[in-house]
Amino acid sequence: MHELQMPQPRIVQFRAGEREGLNRRLPLARLSERLGVPEADVIARIFRSGGVDEHWLFCA
């Protein structure tokens, strides 16, 4: 199986007022470290939240 190669750096943007209280863009690695979960889990949590649209996740 081939491993997905994501562009670097990866940026996650949360909408204002979300659970984490973040309304700024954070590097995915930093957010992963802050939440104590792997980067893939951070992405999965965002998509599972049901509030995902094109403004949520940016790959720079």
N, C-alpha and C positions, 0 to 999 in steps of 0.2 A: 504494500500500500504506500502511495506517495504522500509525504507530509506537505500540508499546505504551507506555502511561503507567503507571509503577509508583508506588505510594504512597511518600511520603517521611516519615521517613528509613527506609531499608532496613537491616535488621539480619541478619547471618548468625551462626548459632550452631553451633560445632563441638563434637562430643562429646569428652570427655577422652580423651587418648591418641591422637588422630588424627595423621596425618603432620605437620601444621603445628605440632603441639604446643600448640594453642590449646584452651582449654576455657572461654573467656569469649565474650561477644557483642561483635562489632566492627561498626561501620558499614561497609556494603558498599563505599563509596567509599574508606575508609581501607585496607580489606583489598585492594581493587583496586590501590591505589597501592603498597602493601607488596609485593604479588606481581608488580607491573609488567605487569599485563594489564588489559584493559577489564572493566568490571563484568559485562557479559554473559558473558564467558569464565569469571569466577569462579563465577557461577551454573551455567554449563554443566559446569564441572569438578566441582562438588559433586554434581550430578545424575548425571554419568557415573561417579562413584566407586562407585555401587551401594549406598551406605550411607544413602541418603536416606530419612527418614521425616518425620512431621509435626513432630518436635522439632528438625529441622535448620534449617529456613529460616523466619524470621518476617518478616512485613511489618507494621511498627508504624504 
